[in-house]
Amino acid sequence: MAVSKLEKIVSKKADDKTMRYIFPKDFEWGTATSAYQIEGAWNEDGKCESIFDRFFHQKGNAENGDTACDHYHRYKEDIQIMKELGIKTYRFSISWPRIFPKGVGKPNKKGLNFYKKLIKTLLDANIKPAVTLNHWDLPQALQDKGGWANRELTKYFEDYAKYMFKEFGDTVKMWITHNEPWMITNLGYVSGSHAPGIKDFKKAVQVAHNLLLSHGRVVKAYRQMELDGQIGIALNIRPTYPASKSMKDRIAAQKKDLFRNKWFLDPILKGNYQSMLLDFFQRKYGVPNIEKWDLETISTPIDFLGINYYSRDLVKSDENSNELNLRCVKKKNAEYTEMDWEVYPQGLYDVLMMINKDYGNIPIYITENGAAFNDKLTKDNKIHDKRRINYLREHFKKAHEAIKDGVPLKGYYIWSQIDNFEWTTNSKRYGLIYHDFQTFKRTWKDSAYFYKEVIKNNGVIEKTKKK
């Protein structure tokens, strides 16, 4: 590959101990959120229950998304902060039960009007909206019909998406069908730790297929409507590495990669399931049920692939563990976030290179990347989150390296714009903006000022210590 402009910019100032990791001119710096985690107003203006409303209310959780960040009422304040940050793109999700309270039928005009106002305010601030159609908060009314295990939901999802395209297709130019179908499958139907709280591996395999099929149906519908924009999906990809050099651990890591990553990447980008896993699932569980044109629909070409990257999986063989006879282990003496995830920037580079090598030159966006740390507000209302700054800086540098090595990376969205309800607790703080869950006051963290400079410079300018 020829020496790129990026390489020249990095090396130009190397002698004076200043490194400039400058990104392409049209690179999109942004932030990301999801409806349930920030909006609140869980039962206002015609919105009905989502599966997470039901899940947390039934459990009697003191913490839930009922008010979250109250973004539903404070979106103008939040967008003003985005404008001051200088972000180019804001990724958010639409709450399906806010638009169709029963999942299907008559749309809720008040819910629709909220998103109309949100999108207009973003555009007035010169911020590009990137809309996720499903970020986990399925209408409870559809869960009552079997949820994602019911193939009929693929049609309901298509109908909902087509309505969104009709209403916003002229103003929204970037669409994401699903956020992290692996998490819906694994946490919702294997461990049961997320809504709908089911523990049924057989059902989980079928859920994964139905999610993929619904994605394909929506992409196909978008193409048929001939809209001027882009559509893709956001997958949470984790590179997998064996815990040792043993053959058993290497095979276990390969199985984990197939189940965690390739189970979704292959049908979307290659039009088939990896045969080893497919044979295993169908032999042991009799699923997934695949109809004649399913894989052709699932592999309807997308415009970009969204990658949510946080950490890696270090995998060890364990015949007494789960269905795949493996488990993930922790590396000793490594740094970990509040989510107990290893800080591993190299994994981002490895993921980007793997996708480029295995699936071709598809445009990629980092649709989520960030870290939860134990942020504390000082007496003078400051948040000195040095660890988050270091985390972001090192990941930006690895993203830059991947671009230099030929990956068509087009944008990078930080999770998250603001501390939000992190599905089970308010204490896992990911935000660039500190949120007080009692007063709803927003306070800039040091990482927000750092990110503002990154956007202003279109990259990382790093002064190194002279020897």
N, C-alpha and C positions, 0 to 999 in steps of 0.2 A: 504493500500500500504506500502511496506517495505521502511525503511528510505533509501533514495538515496544518492549517492556520492555527489550530489549537496548540499543536506542539511548538510552533514558532513562538507563540505568545508565552508559553511556559518557560521556554529556554532563554528568551530574550533578556530577562532580568535576573537570571540565575546567579550571575557573578556578584550582584550587590545584595544577595541574600533575601531577595523578595521574589516569591513565587506567585504567578498570576494564573489561576485556573479559570480562564475565560471561556464561556459557553457560546454556542452559535447565536447569531444576531436575533433570530426569531424564537429563541428558547422561551418556554412558558413557565415562569415561576408562579406557584400558587399555594393555596391551602385547601384543606378538605374537612368536611364534617358529615354527619348523617342526621336525618330528621329526628328520630327517637332520642338521640343523645343530646340534642341542643334545643329543640323547639319548645318542649313543654306543651301547655294548652291541650292536654291529652284528650279532653272531652268537650272542647269548645267549638262553637260554630259548625256544628253538625258532624264533627269527627266521631267515629265509633272506635271500639277497642281494636288494638292490634294484638298480635300474639304475645308481645312483650308486656303490654298493659295487663293482660290476663295472667301471664306468668308471674310477674312480680306482685300483683295484688293477691293472687291466690296464696303465694308464699308468705304474705304479710310483711314484705320487706319494708323497712323504714326508709331505705333509699330506693328510688325508682326514677323513671323519666317523666313523672307527672308534671313537674315544672322545669326540670333540667336547667338550662341556661336562660329560659324565658325568651329565647330568640324569636318566638312567634310574635311577641310584643316589642322586642328590642332590636329587630333586624336592621333598622336604619342606623342605630348606634354601631352595630357590629360591622356594617358595610362601610361606615365612615372610618373605622379602624383599619379595615382592609385597604381602603384608599390611601390612608396615611402610610401603611406598610409598603404600598407600591405593588401589590400583587397584580398579576396579569389575568389570572384565572382563579375562580372559586368553584370548587367541586362540592356540591351538596346533593342530598337525596330528597325526593318527593315522597311524602307519606301516602302510600296507597289508600289506607282507610280514611285519610282526610279528603281524598278525591271521590272515592267510591266506598262509603261507609260499610256497605255490605259486600264489597269486593267486586260486585257487578251491579248492573241496573242503572238507575238515575244518578248522574254526577252531582256532587255537592258544590254548588256555586260559590259558597263562602270559602270553602277550602281552596277552590281554584283561584279565587281572587287574591288569596294570600300569596300564592306563588307568582301571580301576575305582577303584584306590587314588588315582590322580592326581585324578580328578574328585571323589571324596569329600573329599580334602584341600582342594581348592579351595572346595567348597561349605561345609566346616566353617570356612574362613577368610572366608566371605561374599564370595567372588569368583565371578562368573558365568563358566562355561566356554563358549567359542565354538570349535567344533570344525571344522577344515578336513579334509575327507576325502582330498583329493589335493593334497599340496604337493610334487609332482614325483617322489617316490621310488617309482615303479612297481615291483612285483615283477619281478625279472629273468626268472622263469619265464614271465611274460606277454610280456615283450619277445621271448623266444625263439619266441613264437607270432606275432610280427609287430608287437608293441607297439601304440601308438595308431593306426598305419596300418591295423590289422585291425579291421574294424567289430564283430567279436565282442566286443571289449573293452568296448563300451558295455553289453552284457549282464552281463559280469563285474563291471563297476563298479557297476551297479545291484544285483547280488546282494550285493556287499560292503557297500554303503551300507545296504541293507535290514537286514542283520545288525547293523550299528552302530545303526540306529534302534531295532531291537528291544531291544538291550542297554541303550542309553543314552537312549532317547527320553523317558523320564520325568524324567531329571535334566539333560540338555543341552537347552537351549531355543533355541540359535542354531547353525545349521549352514551351512557354506560348502562347496559341491561341489568346485570346483577353485580353486587359486591360480594366477593369471596364465597362462591357456592360451596367450597370445601368446608368452610366454617358452618354454614347452614346445615350441611350434611353431618359433620362430625360432632359439633357441639349440640345441635338440635335433635339429632336422631341416634347418635352413638353414645356419647357420655351423658346426654340429657341435661347438661349444665346450663344451656341456653334454651329459650323458647323454641319449640313447644314442649321441651322437657321429656322427650321420648328416648327410650333405650332399646333400640331394635336394629341390629346391624343389617339384616335383610332389607328392612324398610329403608334404611339409609342409602343402600346401593341404588334402589329404585328412585329415591328422592334426587340423588345426584343426576341420574339420567333425565328425569323430568325437568330439572332446572336447566340442564344443557339444551334440551329440546325447546323449552320456552324461550331461551336465549335465541336459538336459531330462528324460531317463528317470528320473533320481534325484529331481528335483523332483516329477515326476508320482507316483512311488512314495511319496514323503513325504506328498503330499496324500491318496493312497488309504489310507494308514495312519492318517489323521485324528489326527495327533500335535499336541500343544499346544506349538507353538514356531514359529520362523521359519527360513526357508531362502533362501539367495541364492548369489552367486558373487563372487569377488574378481578384478577386472580391473586390470591396471597401465596406467592411462591417462596418456598424455603429450600435452599440448597441442602442436600443431604451428604454427609461424610461418614465413613465408617469410624467407629470408636477405636479400632485397632487395625492392624494389617492382616488379621486373620480372614480366611475365606468366608467363614460364617458371618462375620460383621460386614464384610463387603457385600455379600448377597443381601443381608438385612437392609443395608443402606440403599441398595438398588430397589428393593421392594418398597421401601418407604418413599422413595422418589417417584416410583410408578403410581402409588396410591395417592400421595399428597399432591404431586405436580402433574405428571403425565396423564392421569385419569381425566383431567380437564383440558390440558393443553392439546393432547393428541386428537380427540374428536373435533375440537374447534378448528384446529389448524391443519390437521391431516385427514380428517374424515373417518377415523377409525379408533377403536379402543385397543389398547395394548393387549395382545392376545393372552399373555400369561395371567394377567389379573382377570380379564374377562372370563377365561376358562375356569379359573378358580372360583369366581363369584357364581357363575352359572352352574357349576358342578356342585358346589356346597349349598347355595341358597336358592338357585333357580331364578335369579335375577341378574341383571336388569332385563325386563321385557322390552325388546327392541322391535319396533315395527318397520315395515319395508323401507320407507323413505326417511326414517329418523336421522340417520347419520348424514345423509345429504343435506337435510335441513339444518342440523347442528353446525355443519361446516360451511354454511353460507358465508362468503367472505366478509371479514370485518375490516374496518379502516385502520384500527390500531389495537394494541393490546395494553391494557392497564396492569401494572405490577405493583402490588402492595408488598413491600419488603421491610421486615423488622429484624430477623435473626436467622440462624441456621439450625439444622437438626444434626446432632451427633448421635449416631445410631449403633446399637448393640443388639446382637442376636439374643433372643430369650424365648425358649420354647414354652415357658410357663406364663407368658405375658398375654397379649391380645390375639385376635384372629390371624394376624400376620406374623406372630412369633418374634416380635422385636419390641424394643423400648428405646426411648431417647435418654441420653445421659448428659451430665454437665461436665464441662471442662474445669479442672481445678485451677484456681488462681486467675480466672478470667473475670472481666467486669460484667455485671448483670444490672439490668434495669429493675424498676419496681414490679414489673410483670414477671421477673425472674427469667428474663430472656437475655442471652449472651449478646454483648455488644460486639458485632462482627462485621465491619464494613466490607471486608474482602468478599463476603457472601453476596453483596449487591453486584459487584463486578462479575462474579462467577455466574450469577443468575442471568445477567444481561448477555454475557458471552454465550452461555448455553442456549438461550432462546434464539439468538442470532445464528448460531451454528446449526441447531437442530430444526429450526422452523423457518429459516430464511430471513429476508431483510424487512420484516414487518415493522412499521413505526411503533415505538414503545413510549408510554408515559409512566413515570413513577407516580401512581395515583394515591399512594400513601407511603410515608416513611416518617418515623419520629420515635420518641422514647418517653416513657413515663418515669419521672424521678420525683423524689420527695421534696417538692418545692415549698419553701417557707417564705412568708411575707415578713420582711424586716419592719422595725419600728418606724422607719422613714418611708414605708410603702415601696420597697424595692424587692425584686426577686432575682437573686444572683445565681442563675441556673447554668453554671459553667459546664457541668457535665453534658447538658443538652447541646450547648454550643459546640463542644468537642465532638459529640456524636454526629451532629449535622455536618460539621466541617469535614470530617473524615469520610462520611458517606458522599458528600458532594464531590470530593476529590476522586473517589472511586467511580462515580458516575461520569465524571469528566474523562477519566482514563478509558472507560468503555467507549465513549464517543470517539476519542482519539483512535481507538482500535477498531472502529468501523460500525459500531452499533448506532442505528438511527433513533437515538433518544431525543424526544421532542419536548418534554416538560417534566416538572418535578413539583409535586404537591405535598406540602408538609401536613402530617397528622399530628396536631390538629390546630385549627385556627384558634380555638379557645378550650380551656379545660372543660370537659363535658362529663355527662354521666357515662362512665365506662362500662356499661352493660350490667355490672354487678355492684359497682361502688363509685362514689365521688372521689375517692382518695387516690386513684390512679390518674395523675395529672400529666397529660400529653401536650397541653396547649402552649402556644407562643404567648397567649394572653391569659393571665391568671384570673380565675373566676371565683368570686365569693358566693357560695351556694345559699347563703342566708340573705345577703343584701343585693346580690346580682351585680356588684361593682366589678368592672373590668379594669385590670391593671397590666401594663406592659411588663413582660419579663425581659431580662437582658438578652435572651435568645431572640426576642422579637426585634430588638434594635440590631442585633447581629444579622438577622435575616433581611431586614430592610437594607442594610449595606450590601449584602450579597446581591439582592435584586438590583439595586442602584448600579453596582459594578458589573452586573451580569456574570458573576462568578465570585470565587474566593481569592482574595489577595492576602497572602500569608507572609509575614515577615519572620524569617528564621534567625536564630541566634548565631552570631558570628563566632567562629572558632578562635 
